[in-house]
Amino acid sequence: MPPSREVAADREVVAAIIATLERRNVPFVTGKTWTTDAIYRETRAKIAHRAAEGCITVEMESAACFAVASFRRVRFGQILYAGDDLSGDLWDERGWKRHASGREQVFWLAADSVMGLTEPGNQPE
């Protein structure tokens, strides 16, 4: 891929994920994410700038996964699970280390979403 500030998600994969979440009555929000592994450079100014660009989350790998998937021509989507919250002055860990059942649910939602992509008429080219 040529250098870029953004990497787009596969719209059909996103649609399959949304369909699964809606079918299972799982509340969700879709939106843009800021990918960075420079956790100590997430200044208030940079956070405000990314929020102004429409980012609703920050994580460490989505852009790389989307870029590799695009390069390899592999269908890829991602469900982000908000385990903790860093938006305030203090870290809110929300007990994310103890939420194994929530992470397992995300796995099964992802698996169900993939099955939606393999249904007739939804085959990748």
OpenMM code with the backbone's topology and positions (N, CA, C; nanometers):
from openmm import Vec3, app, unit

residues = "MET PRO PRO SER ARG GLU VAL ALA ALA ASP ARG GLU VAL VAL ALA ALA ILE ILE ALA THR LEU GLU ARG ARG ASN VAL PRO PHE VAL THR GLY LYS THR TRP THR THR ASP ALA ILE TYR ARG GLU THR ARG ALA LYS ILE ALA HIS ARG ALA ALA GLU GLY CYS ILE THR VAL GLU MET GLU SER ALA ALA CYS PHE ALA VAL ALA SER PHE ARG ARG VAL ARG PHE GLY GLN ILE LEU TYR ALA GLY ASP ASP LEU SER GLY ASP LEU TRP ASP GLU ARG GLY TRP LYS ARG HIS ALA SER GLY ARG GLU GLN VAL PHE TRP LEU ALA ALA ASP SER VAL MET GLY LEU THR GLU PRO GLY ASN GLN PRO GLU".split()
positions = [
    Vec3(0.0844, -0.1181, 0.0000),
    Vec3(0.0000, 0.0000, 0.0000),
    Vec3(0.0886, 0.1240, 0.0000),
    Vec3(0.0426, 0.2281, -0.0649),
    Vec3(0.1169, 0.3535, -0.0545),
    Vec3(0.0993, 0.4114, 0.0871),
    Vec3(0.1958, 0.4904, 0.1337),
    Vec3(0.1822, 0.5519, 0.2668),
    Vec3(0.0535, 0.6339, 0.2757),
    Vec3(-0.0095, 0.6271, 0.3903),
    Vec3(-0.1366, 0.6970, 0.4100),
    Vec3(-0.1617, 0.7168, 0.5588),
    Vec3(-0.2398, 0.8175, 0.5918),
    Vec3(-0.2783, 0.8384, 0.7322),
    Vec3(-0.3900, 0.7441, 0.7739),
    Vec3(-0.4596, 0.6852, 0.6773),
    Vec3(-0.5723, 0.5998, 0.7100),
    Vec3(-0.5719, 0.4733, 0.6251),
    Vec3(-0.6275, 0.3682, 0.6817),
    Vec3(-0.6489, 0.2418, 0.6114),
    Vec3(-0.7966, 0.2087, 0.6280),
    Vec3(-0.8627, 0.1834, 0.5178),
    Vec3(-1.0076, 0.1590, 0.5228),
    Vec3(-1.0388, 0.0145, 0.5577),
    Vec3(-1.1474, -0.0022, 0.6301),
    Vec3(-1.1990, -0.1354, 0.6601),
    Vec3(-1.2762, -0.1877, 0.5397),
    Vec3(-1.2840, -0.3187, 0.5268),
    Vec3(-1.3620, -0.3845, 0.4214),
    Vec3(-1.5101, -0.3648, 0.4547),
    Vec3(-1.5811, -0.2924, 0.3707),
    Vec3(-1.7218, -0.2578, 0.3990),
    Vec3(-1.8108, -0.3809, 0.4142),
    Vec3(-1.7875, -0.4835, 0.3331),
    Vec3(-1.8697, -0.6046, 0.3426),
    Vec3(-1.8448, -0.6791, 0.4732),
    Vec3(-1.7211, -0.6781, 0.5196),
    Vec3(-1.6908, -0.7431, 0.6473),
    Vec3(-1.7571, -0.6647, 0.7607),
    Vec3(-1.7479, -0.5329, 0.7548),
    Vec3(-1.8140, -0.4499, 0.8562),
    Vec3(-1.9641, -0.4764, 0.8554),
    Vec3(-2.0235, -0.4858, 0.7366),
    Vec3(-2.1677, -0.5143, 0.7267),
    Vec3(-2.2015, -0.6503, 0.7878),
    Vec3(-2.1158, -0.7507, 0.7671),
    Vec3(-2.1392, -0.8837, 0.8252),
    Vec3(-2.1312, -0.8785, 0.9779),
    Vec3(-2.0367, -0.8022, 1.0295),
    Vec3(-2.0238, -0.7880, 1.1754),
    Vec3(-2.1467, -0.7180, 1.2318),
    Vec3(-2.1876, -0.6094, 1.1675),
    Vec3(-2.3060, -0.5359, 1.2136),
    Vec3(-2.4296, -0.6255, 1.2110),
    Vec3(-2.4473, -0.7019, 1.1040),
    Vec3(-2.5629, -0.7921, 1.0944),
    Vec3(-2.5627, -0.8935, 1.2089),
    Vec3(-2.4456, -0.9464, 1.2413),
    Vec3(-2.4353, -1.0424, 1.3517),
    Vec3(-2.4709, -0.9763, 1.4844),
    Vec3(-2.4164, -0.8591, 1.5097),
    Vec3(-2.4438, -0.7895, 1.6360),
    Vec3(-2.5922, -0.7558, 1.6479),
    Vec3(-2.6523, -0.7105, 1.5386),
    Vec3(-2.7951, -0.6792, 1.5421),
    Vec3(-2.8790, -0.8047, 1.5637),
    Vec3(-2.8447, -0.9137, 1.4936),
    Vec3(-2.9191, -1.0401, 1.5067),
    Vec3(-2.9109, -1.0931, 1.6497),
    Vec3(-2.7975, -1.0739, 1.7136),
    Vec3(-2.7772, -1.1231, 1.8507),
    Vec3(-2.8159, -1.0199, 1.9568),
    Vec3(-2.8680, -0.9060, 1.9144),
    Vec3(-2.9089, -0.7988, 2.0067),
    Vec3(-2.7948, -0.7520, 2.0960),
    Vec3(-2.6777, -0.7369, 2.0373),
    Vec3(-2.5607, -0.6889, 2.1104),
    Vec3(-2.5454, -0.5397, 2.0824),
    Vec3(-2.5494, -0.4565, 2.1854),
    Vec3(-2.5311, -0.3128, 2.1619),
    Vec3(-2.3894, -0.2859, 2.1089),
    Vec3(-2.3782, -0.1923, 2.0156),
    Vec3(-2.2475, -0.1621, 1.9588),
    Vec3(-2.2446, -0.0194, 1.9057),
    Vec3(-2.1258, 0.0266, 1.8816),
    Vec3(-2.1014, 0.1566, 1.8197),
    Vec3(-1.9985, 0.1327, 1.7106),
    Vec3(-2.0194, 0.1889, 1.5946),
    Vec3(-1.9174, 0.1807, 1.4902),
    Vec3(-1.8486, 0.3160, 1.4810),
    Vec3(-1.7239, 0.3129, 1.4414),
    Vec3(-1.6530, 0.4384, 1.4281),
    Vec3(-1.5073, 0.4179, 1.3939),
    Vec3(-1.4422, 0.5270, 1.3826),
    Vec3(-1.3019, 0.5314, 1.3452),
    Vec3(-1.2156, 0.5083, 1.4695),
    Vec3(-1.1021, 0.4402, 1.4490),
    Vec3(-1.0096, 0.4175, 1.5595),
    Vec3(-0.8731, 0.4752, 1.5262),
    Vec3(-0.8035, 0.5179, 1.6269),
    Vec3(-0.6676, 0.5691, 1.6123),
    Vec3(-0.5753, 0.4569, 1.6553),
    Vec3(-0.4897, 0.4124, 1.5641),
    Vec3(-0.3945, 0.3058, 1.5938),
    Vec3(-0.2586, 0.3670, 1.6232),
    Vec3(-0.2065, 0.3385, 1.7411),
    Vec3(-0.0727, 0.3843, 1.7777),
    Vec3(-0.0167, 0.2893, 1.8824),
    Vec3(0.1130, 0.2666, 1.8766),
    Vec3(0.1756, 0.1877, 1.9833),
    Vec3(0.2612, 0.2768, 2.0716),
    Vec3(0.2448, 0.4060, 2.0548),
    Vec3(0.3231, 0.5026, 2.1320),
    Vec3(0.2403, 0.5543, 2.2490),
    Vec3(0.2137, 0.4650, 2.3449),
    Vec3(0.1199, 0.5006, 2.4522),
    Vec3(0.1645, 0.6216, 2.5341),
    Vec3(0.2925, 0.6468, 2.5405),
    Vec3(0.3387, 0.7611, 2.6190),
    Vec3(0.3400, 0.8895, 2.5372),
    Vec3(0.3014, 0.8795, 2.4095),
    Vec3(0.2910, 0.9988, 2.3251),
    Vec3(0.1460, 1.0358, 2.2994),
    Vec3(0.0539, 0.9710, 2.3673),
    Vec3(-0.0879, 1.0032, 2.3539),
    Vec3(-0.1181, 1.1250, 2.4408),
    Vec3(-0.0731, 1.2405, 2.3936),
    Vec3(-0.0919, 1.3635, 2.4702),
    Vec3(-0.2363, 1.4100, 2.4589),
    Vec3(-0.2763, 1.4967, 2.5488),
    Vec3(-0.4129, 1.5507, 2.5430),
    Vec3(-0.4374, 1.6195, 2.4087),
    Vec3(-0.3364, 1.6892, 2.3563),
    Vec3(-0.3520, 1.7578, 2.2276),
    Vec3(-0.3722, 1.6575, 2.1139),
    Vec3(-0.2947, 1.5500, 2.1123),
    Vec3(-0.3107, 1.4487, 2.0073),
    Vec3(-0.4450, 1.3772, 2.0203),
    Vec3(-0.4852, 1.3493, 2.1416),
    Vec3(-0.6150, 1.2845, 2.1636),
    Vec3(-0.7268, 1.3754, 2.1122),
    Vec3(-0.7199, 1.5040, 2.1437),
    Vec3(-0.8210, 1.5987, 2.0969),
    Vec3(-0.8212, 1.6070, 1.9441),
    Vec3(-0.7017, 1.6062, 1.8844),
    Vec3(-0.6909, 1.6111, 1.7376),
    Vec3(-0.7537, 1.4876, 1.6746),
    Vec3(-0.7228, 1.3695, 1.7271),
    Vec3(-0.7799, 1.2462, 1.6720),
    Vec3(-0.9311, 1.2415, 1.6931),
    Vec3(-0.9770, 1.2883, 1.8073),
    Vec3(-1.1224, 1.2932, 1.8314),
    Vec3(-1.1887, 1.3872, 1.7306),
    Vec3(-1.1254, 1.5006, 1.7010),
    Vec3(-1.1796, 1.5938, 1.6015),
    Vec3(-1.1841, 1.5303, 1.4626),
    Vec3(-1.0943, 1.4352, 1.4365),
    Vec3(-1.0949, 1.3624, 1.3095),
    Vec3(-1.2007, 1.2519, 1.3075),
    Vec3(-1.2675, 1.2304, 1.4205),
    Vec3(-1.3738, 1.1308, 1.4255),
    Vec3(-1.3381, 1.0020, 1.4979),
    Vec3(-1.2184, 0.9927, 1.5552),
    Vec3(-1.1786, 0.8704, 1.6264),
    Vec3(-1.2541, 0.8586, 1.7577),
    Vec3(-1.3043, 0.7382, 1.7829),
    Vec3(-1.3775, 0.7138, 1.9075),
    Vec3(-1.3032, 0.6155, 1.9974),
    Vec3(-1.1954, 0.5551, 1.9455),
    Vec3(-1.1143, 0.4625, 2.0236),
    Vec3(-0.9674, 0.4818, 1.9882),
    Vec3(-0.8833, 0.4265, 2.0731),
    Vec3(-0.7400, 0.4173, 2.0442),
    Vec3(-0.6978, 0.2755, 2.0795),
    Vec3(-0.6187, 0.2144, 1.9899),
    Vec3(-0.5717, 0.0784, 2.0123),
    Vec3(-0.4376, 0.0633, 1.9418),
    Vec3(-0.3836, -0.0579, 1.9388),
    Vec3(-0.2455, -0.0731, 1.8947),
    Vec3(-0.2218, -0.1536, 1.7673),
    Vec3(-0.3247, -0.2108, 1.7046),
    Vec3(-0.2942, -0.2968, 1.5901),
    Vec3(-0.3885, -0.2914, 1.4716),
    Vec3(-0.5019, -0.2285, 1.4801),
    Vec3(-0.6005, -0.2343, 1.3718),
    Vec3(-0.5445, -0.1905, 1.2364),
    Vec3(-0.4789, -0.0771, 1.2313),
    Vec3(-0.4292, -0.0266, 1.1025),
    Vec3(-0.3336, -0.1257, 1.0385),
    Vec3(-0.2442, -0.1843, 1.1175),
    Vec3(-0.1494, -0.2815, 1.0628),
    Vec3(-0.2230, -0.4042, 1.0097),
    Vec3(-0.3211, -0.4512, 1.0824),
    Vec3(-0.3980, -0.5687, 1.0367),
    Vec3(-0.4743, -0.5384, 0.9086),
    Vec3(-0.5367, -0.4206, 0.9005),
    Vec3(-0.6082, -0.3828, 0.7784),
    Vec3(-0.5118, -0.3696, 0.6603),
    Vec3(-0.3942, -0.3126, 0.6845),
    Vec3(-0.2965, -0.2950, 0.5768),
    Vec3(-0.2457, -0.4296, 0.5255),
    Vec3(-0.2115, -0.5200, 0.6173),
    Vec3(-0.1633, -0.6525, 0.5762),
    Vec3(-0.2737, -0.7281, 0.5024),
    Vec3(-0.3956, -0.7208, 0.5527),
    Vec3(-0.5072, -0.7886, 0.4861),
    Vec3(-0.5271, -0.7342, 0.3447),
    Vec3(-0.5171, -0.6033, 0.3289),
    Vec3(-0.5308, -0.5437, 0.1967),
    Vec3(-0.4189, -0.5916, 0.1042),
    Vec3(-0.2969, -0.5893, 0.1531),
    Vec3(-0.1819, -0.6336, 0.0739),
    Vec3(-0.1946, -0.7807, 0.0337),
    Vec3(-0.2382, -0.8639, 0.1265),
    Vec3(-0.2520, -1.0081, 0.1011),
    Vec3(-0.3845, -1.0450, 0.0353),
    Vec3(-0.4730, -0.9463, 0.0194),
    Vec3(-0.6057, -0.9691, -0.0386),
    Vec3(-0.6850, -1.0722, 0.0413),
    Vec3(-0.6854, -1.0489, 0.1708),
    Vec3(-0.7567, -1.1345, 0.2653),
    Vec3(-0.8685, -1.0509, 0.3268),
    Vec3(-0.9852, -1.1100, 0.3420),
    Vec3(-1.0973, -1.0404, 0.4067),
    Vec3(-1.0642, -1.0271, 0.5548),
    Vec3(-1.0853, -0.9079, 0.6097),
    Vec3(-1.0529, -0.8843, 0.7502),
    Vec3(-1.1466, -0.7802, 0.8078),
    Vec3(-1.1880, -0.8034, 0.9295),
    Vec3(-1.2651, -0.7072, 1.0061),
    Vec3(-1.2218, -0.7171, 1.1504),
    Vec3(-1.2639, -0.6227, 1.2296),
    Vec3(-1.2224, -0.6253, 1.3690),
    Vec3(-1.3345, -0.5758, 1.4590),
    Vec3(-1.3546, -0.6491, 1.5664),
    Vec3(-1.4472, -0.6080, 1.6717),
    Vec3(-1.3600, -0.5642, 1.7886),
    Vec3(-1.3698, -0.4395, 1.8247),
    Vec3(-1.2938, -0.3901, 1.9398),
    Vec3(-1.3797, -0.4025, 2.0646),
    Vec3(-1.3197, -0.4577, 2.1667),
    Vec3(-1.3856, -0.4755, 2.2954),
    Vec3(-1.3248, -0.3746, 2.3914),
    Vec3(-1.4045, -0.2821, 2.4396),
    Vec3(-1.3544, -0.1755, 2.5266),
    Vec3(-1.3340, -0.2292, 2.6675),
    Vec3(-1.2164, -0.2821, 2.6910),
    Vec3(-1.1878, -0.3427, 2.8199),
    Vec3(-1.1606, -0.2432, 2.9298),
    Vec3(-1.0936, -0.1338, 2.8970),
    Vec3(-1.0644, -0.0335, 2.9978),
    Vec3(-1.0894, 0.1039, 2.9374),
    Vec3(-1.0774, 0.2070, 3.0202),
    Vec3(-1.1066, 0.3427, 2.9747),
    Vec3(-0.9957, 0.4355, 3.0215),
    Vec3(-0.9335, 0.5020, 2.9261),
    Vec3(-0.8264, 0.5961, 2.9569),
    Vec3(-0.8675, 0.7398, 2.9278),
    Vec3(-0.9959, 0.7651, 2.9095),
    Vec3(-1.0397, 0.8981, 2.8684),
    Vec3(-1.0387, 1.0008, 2.9818),
    Vec3(-1.0363, 0.9552, 3.1044),
    Vec3(-1.0354, 1.0481, 3.2172),
    Vec3(-0.8947, 1.0735, 3.2691),
    Vec3(-0.8873, 1.1402, 3.3806),
    Vec3(-0.7572, 1.1681, 3.4414),
    Vec3(-0.6939, 1.0429, 3.5001),
    Vec3(-0.7774, 0.9465, 3.5409),
    Vec3(-0.7279, 0.8226, 3.5993),
    Vec3(-0.7707, 0.7039, 3.5135),
    Vec3(-0.6902, 0.5994, 3.5149),
    Vec3(-0.7204, 0.4771, 3.4410),
    Vec3(-0.8366, 0.4056, 3.5068),
    Vec3(-0.9382, 0.3735, 3.4293),
    Vec3(-1.0511, 0.2942, 3.4766),
    Vec3(-1.0350, 0.1551, 3.4163),
    Vec3(-0.9842, 0.0612, 3.4939),
    Vec3(-0.9531, -0.0720, 3.4412),
    Vec3(-1.0773, -0.1577, 3.4190),
    Vec3(-1.1921, -0.1152, 3.4688),
    Vec3(-1.3219, -0.1806, 3.4458),
    Vec3(-1.3207, -0.3312, 3.4707),
    Vec3(-1.2215, -0.3811, 3.5388),
    Vec3(-1.2150, -0.5242, 3.5663),
    Vec3(-1.1881, -0.6074, 3.4422),
    Vec3(-1.1254, -0.5480, 3.3401),
    Vec3(-1.1081, -0.6171, 3.2125),
    Vec3(-1.0271, -0.7448, 3.2238),
    Vec3(-0.9415, -0.7565, 3.3218),
    Vec3(-0.8626, -0.8793, 3.3388),
    Vec3(-0.9490, -0.9964, 3.3845),
    Vec3(-1.0662, -0.9664, 3.4380),
    Vec3(-1.1548, -1.0714, 3.4893),
    Vec3(-1.2700, -1.1012, 3.3947),
    Vec3(-1.2721, -1.0440, 3.2764),
    Vec3(-1.3861, -1.0585, 3.1858),
    Vec3(-1.3623, -1.1627, 3.0774),
    Vec3(-1.3174, -1.2793, 3.1156),
    Vec3(-1.2926, -1.3856, 3.0177),
    Vec3(-1.4198, -1.4194, 2.9406),
    Vec3(-1.5348, -1.4195, 3.0080),
    Vec3(-1.6588, -1.4536, 2.9382),
    Vec3(-1.6921, -1.3498, 2.8319),
    Vec3(-1.6608, -1.2235, 2.8562),
    Vec3(-1.6843, -1.1191, 2.7566),
    Vec3(-1.5943, -1.1369, 2.6362),
    Vec3(-1.4695, -1.1709, 2.6594),
    Vec3(-1.3769, -1.1943, 2.5481),
    Vec3(-1.4175, -1.3189, 2.4704),
    Vec3(-1.4681, -1.4207, 2.5390),
    Vec3(-1.5162, -1.5401, 2.4693),
    Vec3(-1.6377, -1.5041, 2.3837),
    Vec3(-1.7261, -1.4208, 2.4340),
    Vec3(-1.8424, -1.3785, 2.3560),
    Vec3(-1.7976, -1.3048, 2.2296),
    Vec3(-1.6974, -1.2191, 2.2403),
    Vec3(-1.6465, -1.1484, 2.1229),
    Vec3(-1.5921, -1.2476, 2.0205),
    Vec3(-1.5238, -1.3522, 2.0670),
    Vec3(-1.4742, -1.4557, 1.9753),
    Vec3(-1.5896, -1.5176, 1.8978),
    Vec3(-1.6961, -1.5574, 1.9681),
    Vec3(-1.8083, -1.6228, 1.9010),
    Vec3(-1.8832, -1.5271, 1.8087),
    Vec3(-1.8887, -1.4003, 1.8446),
    Vec3(-1.9494, -1.3016, 1.7547),
    Vec3(-1.8667, -1.2880, 1.6271),
    Vec3(-1.7353, -1.2888, 1.6410),
    Vec3(-1.6473, -1.2822, 1.5233),
    Vec3(-1.6656, -1.4063, 1.4365),
    Vec3(-1.6705, -1.5236, 1.4989),
    Vec3(-1.6894, -1.6479, 1.4233),
    Vec3(-1.8219, -1.6450, 1.3490),
    Vec3(-1.9276, -1.5998, 1.4135),
    Vec3(-2.0589, -1.5901, 1.3506),
    Vec3(-2.0540, -1.4914, 1.2334),
    Vec3(-1.9821, -1.3826, 1.2502),
    Vec3(-1.9695, -1.2833, 1.1430),
    Vec3(-1.8995, -1.3416, 1.0215),
    Vec3(-1.7959, -1.4203, 1.0448),
    Vec3(-1.7234, -1.4846, 0.9347),
    Vec3(-1.8172, -1.5781, 0.8592),
    Vec3(-1.8991, -1.6508, 0.9306),
    Vec3(-1.9938, -1.7416, 0.8647),
    Vec3(-2.0878, -1.6628, 0.7738),
    Vec3(-2.1212, -1.5406, 0.8127),
    Vec3(-2.2047, -1.4557, 0.7284),
    Vec3(-2.1372, -1.4196, 0.5979),
    Vec3(-2.0061, -1.4158, 0.5971),
    Vec3(-1.9319, -1.3851, 0.4745),
    Vec3(-1.9245, -1.5036, 0.3799),
    Vec3(-1.9390, -1.6239, 0.4323),
    Vec3(-1.9245, -1.7413, 0.3477),
    Vec3(-2.0568, -1.7912, 0.2917),
    Vec3(-2.1652, -1.7229, 0.3237),
    Vec3(-2.2949, -1.7611, 0.2703),
    Vec3(-2.2975, -1.7336, 0.1199),
    Vec3(-2.3757, -1.8099, 0.0432),
    Vec3(-2.3835, -1.7865, -0.1016),
    Vec3(-2.4146, -1.6407, -0.1326),
    Vec3(-2.3428, -1.5879, -0.2291),
    Vec3(-2.3615, -1.4471, -0.2659),
    Vec3(-2.2681, -1.3545, -0.1930),
    Vec3(-2.2015, -1.4025, -0.0890),
    Vec3(-2.1083, -1.3191, -0.0129),
    Vec3(-1.9653, -1.3684, -0.0260),
    Vec3(-1.9350, -1.4441, -0.1270),
    Vec3(-1.7996, -1.4983, -0.1462),
    Vec3(-1.7045, -1.3862, -0.1862),
    Vec3(-1.5838, -1.3850, -0.1305),
    Vec3(-1.4854, -1.2866, -0.1765),
    Vec3(-1.4448, -1.3175, -0.3198),
    Vec3(-1.4096, -1.2136, -0.3934),
    Vec3(-1.3701, -1.2327, -0.5337),
    Vec3(-1.2324, -1.2922, -0.5446),
] * unit.nanometer
topology = app.Topology()
chain = topology.addChain("A")
for resn in residues:
    res = topology.addResidue(resn, chain)
    for name in ("N", "CA", "C"):
        topology.addAtom(name, app.Element.getBySymbol(name[0]), res)
